[in-house]
């Protein structure tokens, strides 16, 4: 599991910047394979309970790229604000997905996250 030190105002802002960059860099077809599960944010107890019944699980990573590369099933990135690290349940998900042959990273620097995606996409072309 790689750790890369996302500097921005919020994790959400960094994620929007990153997803827009990815779409511009790799096109709509590749961007359609990049997924975010809306686990975070504030919701009513009723909505939270409904999402849980629908299969939403706490700690699931921010971004999952469903694109095989070599021996990797896909790429998983947990985005954090600068200086923060994942919570225990987020580390649990990273471990689970790594055991399913996903390449996993947690990051708190958006430029380094871009380099992870560039490396992964370059390898996926081979």
C-alpha positions in Angstrom: 0.0 0.0 0.0 1.5 3.3 -1.1 1.3 6.5 0.9 1.7 9.7 -0.9 1.9 12.9 1.0 -3.9 16.3 -1.3 -3.2 19.9 -0.5 -6.3 22.0 -0.9 -9.1 23.5 1.0 -11.1 20.3 1.4 -10.9 16.7 0.4 -14.0 17.2 -1.7 -12.3 20.1 -3.6 -9.2 18.1 -4.3 -11.4 15.2 -5.5 -13.4 17.4 -7.9 -10.1 18.8 -9.2 -8.6 15.3 -9.6 -11.7 13.8 -11.3 -11.9 16.8 -13.8 -8.2 16.5 -14.5 -8.6 12.7 -15.1 -11.5 13.2 -17.5 -9.6 15.9 -19.4 -6.4 13.8 -19.5 -7.9 10.4 -20.4 -11.3 11.1 -21.9 -14.9 10.3 -21.1 -14.5 6.5 -21.6 -11.7 6.2 -19.0 -13.5 8.6 -16.7 -16.6 6.4 -16.8 -14.5 3.7 -15.0 -13.6 6.1 -12.2 -16.1 5.8 -9.3 -16.8 7.6 -6.1 -19.1 6.2 -3.5 -20.8 9.0 -1.7 -20.1 7.8 1.8 -19.1 11.1 3.4 -21.1 14.2 4.1 -24.0 15.0 6.4 -27.2 13.2 6.0 -30.3 12.6 8.1 -30.5 9.5 10.2 -33.2 8.2 7.9 -31.1 8.7 4.7 -28.0 7.2 6.5 -30.0 4.1 7.5 -31.3 3.7 3.9 -27.8 4.0 2.4 -26.5 1.4 4.9 -29.4 -1.0 4.0 -28.5 -0.4 0.3 -24.9 -1.6 0.9 -23.0 1.7 1.7 -20.1 0.8 4.0 -18.2 3.3 6.2 -14.6 3.8 5.3 -14.9 2.7 1.6 -12.2 4.6 -0.4 -12.9 7.8 -2.2 -11.9 6.8 -5.7 -11.8 3.4 -7.4 -10.7 3.0 -11.0 -12.1 -0.2 -12.5 -9.5 -0.8 -15.1 -7.2 -3.8 -15.0 -3.4 -3.3 -15.2 -1.0 -6.1 -15.3 -1.7 -8.0 -12.1 -3.9 -5.3 -10.6 -7.7 -5.4 -10.7 -7.9 -1.7 -10.6 -6.6 1.4 -8.7 -7.9 2.6 -5.3 -7.1 6.0 -3.8 -8.2 7.4 -0.4 -7.8 11.2 -0.4 -7.0 13.1 2.7 -6.5 16.7 3.6 -2.8 17.7 4.0 -1.4 16.2 7.2 -4.3 13.8 7.8 -4.2 10.0 7.5 -7.0 7.4 7.0 -9.2 6.3 9.9 -8.9 2.6 11.0 -12.0 1.5 8.9 -10.5 3.2 5.9 -7.2 1.3 6.4 -9.3 -1.9 6.7 -10.9 -1.2 3.3 -7.5 -0.5 1.7 -6.3 -3.8 3.1 -9.4 -5.7 1.8 -9.0 -4.2 -1.7 -5.3 -4.8 -1.8 -6.0 -8.5 -1.0 -8.3 -8.5 -4.0 -5.4 -7.4 -6.2 -6.2 -3.7 -6.4 -3.3 -1.2 -6.3 -4.1 0.9 -3.3 -2.8 4.3 -2.1 -3.8 7.0 0.4 -2.7 10.5 -0.4 -2.7 14.0 0.9 -1.0 15.8 -2.0 -3.0 16.1 -5.3 0.0 16.4 -7.6 1.3 13.1 -6.3 -2.1 11.6 -6.8 -2.0 12.7 -10.5 1.4 10.9 -10.8 -0.1 7.7 -9.4 -2.9 7.9 -12.0 -0.4 8.7 -14.8 1.7 5.8 -13.9 -1.2 3.5 -13.6 -2.8 4.6 -16.9 0.6 4.3 -18.8 1.0 0.8 -17.5 -2.6 0.0 -18.4 -1.9 0.9 -22.1 0.8 -1.8 -22.3 
